[in-house]
Each structure stands twice: as structure tokens, then as C-alpha cells.
Amino acid sequence: MARPKKQVKLKIRLKPLADGNKSIYLDIYWKGVRKYEYLKLYIIPEVNPLCKEQNKETMALAERIKAERIKALHGHGVQDWETVKQGSQLLTGWIKKYCEGGVSTKKSTLHCRVEMLHTVEKYLEESNQTFITLEEVNANFCRGYVKFLRTFPNSHCKYIEPRPISQNTACSRLLSTMLSVKVLSETIQ
């Protein structure tokens, strides 16, 4: 009796770069179709314990992305590859793309988007959630973000002592962040 063939072969591979770093990519083989996905994650030379720890976190993230891709491939297949990739995109990566804007985007709008990015990055850093995907943005994430915004210092404060951003600004940043993510998640599904 013949052994059944595996439907999904997904491996994490490393590509050496000229600067000594290694780029992490996924080698995906699904029902006769091979695809490569570069994750924009890098392994750096391990010259000290900090680098070693950073590489551990990076590989853990790559493993998590691999697991999500396998799960998504079983749900969508390789035909909907863009949908599969967008669902597990990092929140900060998506916001950076959103900040780039379009041709007709006003300068003030781009400035607000960059402020939103910095606020979200600061929250993720303080809450130790640096590698959060769009799929993981949920009600608990929003509650934590609201608490963070209540104490977030005003970067444009003209006074000597920094003070928290106004309630209006906090609501504006929360709404713009969450609506942006909500619109994207609906386009994914």
C-alpha cells in the first residue's frame, strides 16, 4: 500500500546576504506549486548575548508565521495566496504601508498617520507585543491601547513638563488605527 503524499511542504530557509546577515524565507510546496515568501526577517551574526536573543525571537516569529501559513493554506489554498499573506501580516508593517499613502494624500494626513504609527509602536514596545499580526488585533488589544493612550505624552507639548495627549487626540488616534485595521481585515475576508 502506497504512503499518502503530504499536501503541504513548508520549510524555513535562510539566504546569506552580502553584509553577513541571513534573510529568512518560506519555501512552500502545495499540490505541485512552489512559492517563496521572503519574510523581511533577518538573522544577524551572533557577536554577543543580545544578538543571540534577538535571533531566537526572530526565529520564533518565523516559526509562528510558518504555522499560520500552513493553517491558512489548508483553509484557502495557494490560489488565494495574497489573502493568506495579508492575514498574518505584522500590524506595524501594515501601518507603515498605510503611512506611505497615495499620490493625492495630503501632507497633514500623512503626518497624522506617522504619528499613529509611532504611538502604536510605542504601545507594542511597552506591552511586549512587538510581533503582533493583524489577526491578533482584538478587543483586549484595543482595551490595552486605550489605557496606554490615556497616559501617552504629548510630543508637541510647548510646556516644560510633558502632559498626556488630549482626550480628543487619544480618541482620534484610536479610531484611525482601529478603522484602518478593520477595513483591511474586511478586505482580507
N, C-alpha and C positions, 0 to 999 in steps of 0.2 A: 504494500500500500504506500503510495507516494505521500510525502510530507506536504501539508498545505503551505503555500508560499506566504511570506509576510507581505502584508499590503503596504506597510509604511516602513521605510528605512530612513531614519533621520539621524544624522551624526553631526556633532560639533567638531569643526575643523579649525585649524589655525593657519594663517597665511603670514609668513615672515615679511616684515616691511624693511625698507632701507634704513630707517632710524633705529633699528634694534627691537622695536615693539612687534607684537604679533596681533593681527586682526582676527577677530572671531567671526566665523560664518557658519551657517547651517547648510549641510549637504542633504537635500531632500529627494528621495526617490519614492514616487507614489504611482502605482499602476502603470509602469512603463514610462513615466515622465520624470525627468530630473530637473530640479531647480536649485539655485543657490540663493541664499539670502544673507547679505552682509549685515551684521547687527550693529555696526558702528560702536563696537565694544573692543577694547584693546587690552592685551596683556603686556605689562611693562617689565623690563629687566628687574629682577629681584636683587636690589643692592642693599636693602635694609628691611627690617621687620614691617615697616609701614607699607612698603611696596608689596610685600608678600601678602599682607592682609587685604590690600586693595585688589590684588589679583584673585584672592579667594572670593571676595564679594562679586567681582566681575564674572567669574566662572559660575558662581551660584545663580546669578541673574541669567546667564546664558542657558543654564540647565532649566531654569524656570520657563524661559521663553521656549525652549525645546519642548517641554511638557505641554505648554499651551498650544504650540503648533500641532503637535500630534493630536491633541483633543479636538482642535478646530478642523484639522484635515478630515477627521472622521465625521464631523458634522457638515462641512461644506464641500470638501474635496478640493482638488487642485484647480478646478475651473474658476472658483471664487477666491483665487489666491490673494487679491488685493484686500478683500474683506477679511480674510484670515489674518493678514499682516496688520491691518489697521486696528483690529480689536485688541491686540496685545501691545500696541504702541505705548511707549512711555508718555505719561502726562506732560512732562516738561518738554519732550521732543515735539509733541503735537502743538503745544502753546508756542514754541519757537517758530514753527511753520506758520502758525496763525499770526504771529507778530510781524512776519515778513510782509503780510498784506498783499494787496494787488496794486495795479497801476493807478487806479483812481482813489486810493485810500488817502485820507487827509493826514497831514503831519501830526495833528493833535490826537487823532485816533491811534496812530502808530505809537505815539508816546504813551498813551493810556494802556495799550496792550503790553508794552515793555514793562511798565510799572506793575501790571498784573503778573507778568512772568516773574519778576523779581520777588513779589510778595509770595507767590506760590512756592518758588524755590526756597525762600527763607522758611516758610512753614514746613515744607518737606524735610529740610535740614534739621530744624528744631524738633520735629516729631519722629526723626529717624526712619522716614519713609522715602528715601531718596529714589528708589526704583519702583514707583507705583505706576501701574498701567491704567489705561482709560477704563478698562472693565472693572477695576478695583475702586473707582470713584463711586462712593455710595453715600447713604445718609450719615453714617458715622464719620466719614471723611469730611463731609460738609459741616457737621457739628463742631468738629475739631478746628476746622478752618475759621468758622465764625468766632470761636473763643480766641483764636490766635489774632484775628483782625481787631478784636476789642482792645488789645494791648500793643498792637503793632505801631512803632514810632513813625511819626510824620517825617518823611525825608525832605520835605520842602519847608520845614519849620523855620521861621525867621527869628524865633526866640532863642535865648541861651540854652534853656533846658528843653530837651525834646519832649513832646507830648504825643499822646496817641492820635491816630488819624480820626477825623470826624466820623460820626455815625453814618452820615450820607456817603462819604467816601468808602467806608467799610462795606456798606450795602451795595454800592456801585461795583466795587471790585468782586464781591462775592457773586453778584448776579451776572456780571460779564463773564467770569470764569465758568460758572456752572451752566449758563446758557450756551456758551461756546462748546463745552463738553457734551451737553445734551443734544445739541444739533448734530454734532459729529456722530454720537452714538446712534442716533436715529438713521443717519445716512449709512452707517455700517450695517444695521439690521435691515 
